[in-house]
Amino acid sequence: MINILLSLVITSIISTFFGFGFSNIVGFWQAFAIAAGLQIIIALIYKSFQIEQRSSNSSDVEQQFNDLLSLSTINFICPCSKYTFTEEVFAATENVFKCPECNSNVKVHLNASTVLQTDVLNTDITNDVQSVLESNVGGESEKEI
């Protein structure tokens, strides 16, 4: 409410200044009305631009959220083997789902296991094969092959 009153006071002050400034050309009240109308139109355009920006930002955030949520989606089969679940499963929560076929509750446990990865030392295998062929391993020359 205070923001609306403050906006009206500022609009009136600016319109009054325009009214006095252009009173010799179009008259005080006409200049006042034109200035007030222009301020209102500009404020509405600016507000609609802000709403559009917020809407596009919220849709971007929602898309990013859905992308992250899809990373937690897994498929698993109910022990009755009649239904395949496609659900979001999280590590810090209890993941219990009800099978629509057998009406039993299915609990999913996430097991974390570690895998040791090795670094590839030589990725240029084609040059190694060529160097072996050029060194004539086995005593054979290229003419004999």
N, C-alpha and C positions, 0 to 999 in steps of 0.2 A: 504494500500500500504506500509506504514511504517512497519507494522507487518510482512509482507512478506519479505521485505528487511532485517529486523532484524533477522528473522528466517534463511534466507540464509547466513547471515554473521556468525551467531553462528554455523550453520552447517558446514560452511567452516573452521572455526577456530578449531572446534573439529575434523573434518576430517584431517586437517593438522597435529594436534598433533598425531593422530593415524598413519598417514602416516610416520611421523618421528620416531615414536615409533616402528613400525613394518617394517621399510625400510630394515633392515638387513635380515628379514625372507622372505618377499614376494615382496619387492620393494615399493618405496614411492607411486607411482600412483595407484598400485593395492590396497594397504592398504587404501589410500585416498578414492578410489571408493567404497571399501567394507564398510568403516565407513559411508560414505555419504548415500549409499544405505540402510544400516541398520537403520540409523536415519530417513530416509524418510518412510521406512516401519513401524517402531515403531510409528512415528507420525500419519500415516494413521490409524493404528490399534487403537491408543488412541482416535483419533478424531471420528472414527466410534463407539467406546464404549460410548463416550460422547453423540453422537447423539441418540444412543439407550436408554441411561438413560433419556435424555430429552423427548424422545418419550413416554417412559413408564410413566414418571411423568406427562406428559400432558394428557395421557389417564386416569390416576388415577384422576386427577383434573376434567376432563370432566365427568367422572362417578359420582364423588361427586356432581358436579354441577347438573347433570341430576337427581340425587336422591333428592336434595333439591328442584329442580323445580317441581318434581312430587308431593311434599307435597302441592304445591299450585294449583294442578289440581283438578277441581271439575266438576261434571255433573249437568246440569240444563236443564229444558225443556223450549222451546220457548212458549210464551203465545198463539201461534196458535196451540200448542200441536202436531205439525207435525214433529218436529225436536228436538233431544236431543244434546245439546252442551257438549263437553268435552274440557274445556279450562283452561289455567292458569289464575287465578284471584289474583290480588294483592290489598292490602289495601290502599296504598298511590297513586294509579293511577285510572284513569277513565276506567272502564271496559265496553266497548261497542263492541258488536259483531253483525254481519249481518247474519240473518237467510237465508239459501239458499232456503228454501221452500216458505216463504212469502215475502222475500226481505225487511223485516223491520229491523230496528236497535233495538237491545235488550241491555239494560243497566243493569248491575248487581251491586247491592248495598250489601256491606258486613256489617252485623249488629253484633256488638260484645255485648255479654251479659255475665254477671257474674253468676257463680253458686257457692254456698257455699258448700264446702265439709266438711264432718265430719270425724274424726279419729275413727277407730275401736278400742274400748277399750279392748275387750277380743276376741281373735281369737281361743282360745282353748275350743271350744264348746263341744267336745266329753267328756272331763273331767267334765264339768259342768253337763251333762246329767247323767254321771255315779255317780257323787256325789249326785244328786237328788234321783236316784234309791237306793243308799246305805243308804240314810237318812230315807227311808221308809215314804215318804210324804203321808199323808192321813191315816195313821195308819195301812196300809196293810203291811204284811211281804212278803218276797219272796216265802215262802211256800204256802201262800194263793193264789198267782197269778198263 
